Amino acid sequence: MAKATPAEEPIATALAIDQVRLELGYGLLNLISGPQDGYRLTDQIKALRRQLASDFGFVMPSVRILDNMALPANTYVLYIKETEVGRGDLRPEMLLVMHPSGDAVSLPGEDTREPAFGLPAMWVDRSLRDEASFRGYTVVDAPTVITTHLTESIKENIADLLSYVDTQRLLDEMPKDAQKLIGEIVPSKITVSGVQRVLQNLLSEQISIRDLGAILEGIAEAVGYTQSLILITEHVRARLARQISAANARGGIIQLVTLSPLWEQRFAESLIGGGEERQLAMAPTTLQEFIGAVRDSFEAQAARGEMPCLLTSPGIRPYVRSVIERFRPATVVLSQNEIHPKAKIRALGAV
């Protein structure tokens, strides 16, 4: 009887894309299965996916973990949709220690940089854990370094991880009493792809889509007067004012730097086109002047320990944000419509 030849793997499998992938050098493989002081890396990643689902309102793709013998032994690389988004070099048998204020750590060890945020840090022997904690330093183990880096990388790219299939699933899983509203607007007034784009616009600015009912109500209102996905998103943001205000309040107060009337006018005069074709056409010299003014203002606030939001009028907010995200991506840009009437605010200055 002839021996059966093993079936060849279909060529199509080579085209499959990992949504999120973590590659480890051989020196880090013990983090997956070996005993650690805290949870194993796989346990931490499971907890991370659960937390991100709670924070942002949809289930993240699973993280594929692979060993890569071509990497240096203690190096890991993070990929999102096959594109490298981060890498780091670990000391798996040591602890990473950081000063909360970013100052130098006065313990014996190996100087390094924390890979997720680039902060000064030091690898120290595990026997110094208690001493480091006593001095008020932040102390983390190797699996936590990877998980923190993975968390930040996913947050930065979270909009790209919400697929058409995810969007359809979210709509299908809405309660029965919400299905009538969905039936009224999808697909007659907005397609599933349109809903996906609106949700991605929200996620790209770290706004949770967990309150999907309110988001769909906002979409239903907006499609009555516009087909522009930018304007629909802005209307939905106003609908989520309570959520957005709460997310940006520190100590119960939203700290604001306002855009001056001069810059409001300059942005308004630089908008050309209409609907989806509407775009910012500001002269490069004026744009550089604006970037310099924002940098000066926010660096002065940072020196005082403040992290304010930038407040603009509703009509120009998305265009101001599109400029600022290129050089200060962590800066939140809000419109007046997104400040809840009951929110407490404190104006710190103007740009």
Secondary structure as the mmCIF struct_conf table of DSSP 4:
data_model
#
loop_
_struct_conf.conf_type_id
_struct_conf.id
_struct_conf.beg_label_comp_id
_struct_conf.beg_label_asym_id
_struct_conf.beg_label_seq_id
_struct_conf.end_label_comp_id
_struct_conf.end_label_asym_id
_struct_conf.end_label_seq_id
HELX_LH_PP_P HELX_LH_PP_P1 ALA A 2 PRO A 10
HELX_RH_3T_P HELX_RH_3T_P1 ILE A 11 LEU A 15
BEND BEND1 GLN A 19 GLN A 19
STRN STRN1 VAL A 20 LEU A 24
HELX_RH_3T_P HELX_RH_3T_P2 TYR A 26 LEU A 28
TURN_TY1_P TURN_TY1_P1 LEU A 29 LEU A 29
HELX_RH_AL_P HELX_RH_AL_P1 ASN A 30 SER A 33
BEND BEND2 GLY A 34 GLY A 34
BEND BEND3 ASP A 37 GLY A 38
HELX_RH_AL_P HELX_RH_AL_P2 LEU A 41 PHE A 56
BEND BEND4 GLY A 57 PHE A 58
HELX_LH_PP_P HELX_LH_PP_P2 VAL A 59 SER A 62
STRN STRN2 VAL A 63 ASP A 67
TURN_TY1_P TURN_TY1_P2 MET A 69 ALA A 70
BEND BEND5 LEU A 71 LEU A 71
TURN_TY1_P TURN_TY1_P3 ALA A 73 ASN A 74
STRN STRN3 THR A 75 ILE A 80
TURN_TY1_P TURN_TY1_P4 LYS A 81 GLU A 82
STRN STRN4 THR A 83 ASP A 89
TURN_TY1_P TURN_TY1_P5 PRO A 92 GLU A 93
BEND BEND6 MET A 94 MET A 94
STRN STRN5 LEU A 95 MET A 98
TURN_TY1_P TURN_TY1_P6 PRO A 100 SER A 101
BEND BEND7 GLY A 102 GLY A 102
HELX_LH_PP_P HELX_LH_PP_P3 ASP A 103 VAL A 105
BEND BEND8 LEU A 107 GLY A 109
STRN STRN6 GLU A 110 ARG A 113
TURN_TY1_P TURN_TY1_P7 PRO A 115 PHE A 117
STRN STRN7 PRO A 120 VAL A 124
HELX_RH_3T_P HELX_RH_3T_P3 ARG A 126 LEU A 128
HELX_RH_AL_P HELX_RH_AL_P3 ARG A 129 PHE A 134
TURN_TY1_P TURN_TY1_P8 ARG A 135 GLY A 136
STRN STRN8 THR A 138 VAL A 140
HELX_RH_AL_P HELX_RH_AL_P4 ALA A 142 GLU A 156
TURN_TY1_P TURN_TY1_P9 ASN A 157 ASN A 157
HELX_RH_3T_P HELX_RH_3T_P4 ILE A 158 LEU A 161
HELX_RH_AL_P HELX_RH_AL_P5 TYR A 164 ASP A 172
TURN_TY1_P TURN_TY1_P10 GLU A 173 GLU A 173
BEND BEND9 MET A 174 MET A 174
HELX_RH_AL_P HELX_RH_AL_P6 LYS A 176 ILE A 185
TURN_TY1_P TURN_TY1_P11 VAL A 186 LYS A 189
BEND BEND10 ILE A 190 ILE A 190
HELX_RH_AL_P HELX_RH_AL_P7 VAL A 192 SER A 204
TURN_TY1_P TURN_TY1_P12 GLU A 205 GLN A 206
HELX_RH_AL_P HELX_RH_AL_P8 LEU A 212 ALA A 222
TURN_TY1_P TURN_TY1_P13 VAL A 223 TYR A 225
HELX_RH_AL_P HELX_RH_AL_P9 LEU A 229 ARG A 239
TURN_TY1_P TURN_TY1_P14 LEU A 240 LEU A 240
HELX_RH_AL_P HELX_RH_AL_P10 ALA A 241 ALA A 247
TURN_TY1_P TURN_TY1_P15 ASN A 248 ASN A 248
STRN STRN9 ARG A 250 ARG A 250
TURN_TY1_P TURN_TY1_P16 GLY A 251 GLY A 252
STRN STRN10 ILE A 253 THR A 258
HELX_LH_PP_P HELX_LH_PP_P4 LEU A 259 SER A 260
HELX_RH_AL_P HELX_RH_AL_P11 PRO A 261 GLU A 269
TURN_TY1_P TURN_TY1_P17 SER A 270 SER A 270
STRN STRN11 LEU A 271 ILE A 272
BEND BEND11 GLY A 273 GLY A 273
HELX_RH_3T_P HELX_RH_3T_P5 GLY A 275 GLU A 277
STRN STRN12 GLN A 279 LEU A 280
HELX_RH_AL_P HELX_RH_AL_P12 PRO A 284 ALA A 303
TURN_TY1_P TURN_TY1_P18 ARG A 304 GLY A 305
HELX_LH_PP_P HELX_LH_PP_P5 PRO A 308 PRO A 308
STRN STRN13 CYS A 309 THR A 312
TURN_TY1_P TURN_TY1_P19 PRO A 314 ILE A 316
HELX_RH_AL_P HELX_RH_AL_P13 ARG A 317 ILE A 324
TURN_TY1_P TURN_TY1_P20 GLU A 325 PHE A 327
TURN_TY1_P TURN_TY1_P21 PRO A 329 ALA A 330
STRN STRN14 VAL A 333 SER A 335
HELX_RH_3T_P HELX_RH_3T_P6 GLN A 336 GLU A 338
BEND BEND12 ILE A 339 ILE A 339
TURN_TY1_P TURN_TY1_P22 PRO A 341 LYS A 342
STRN STRN15 LYS A 344 ALA A 350
#
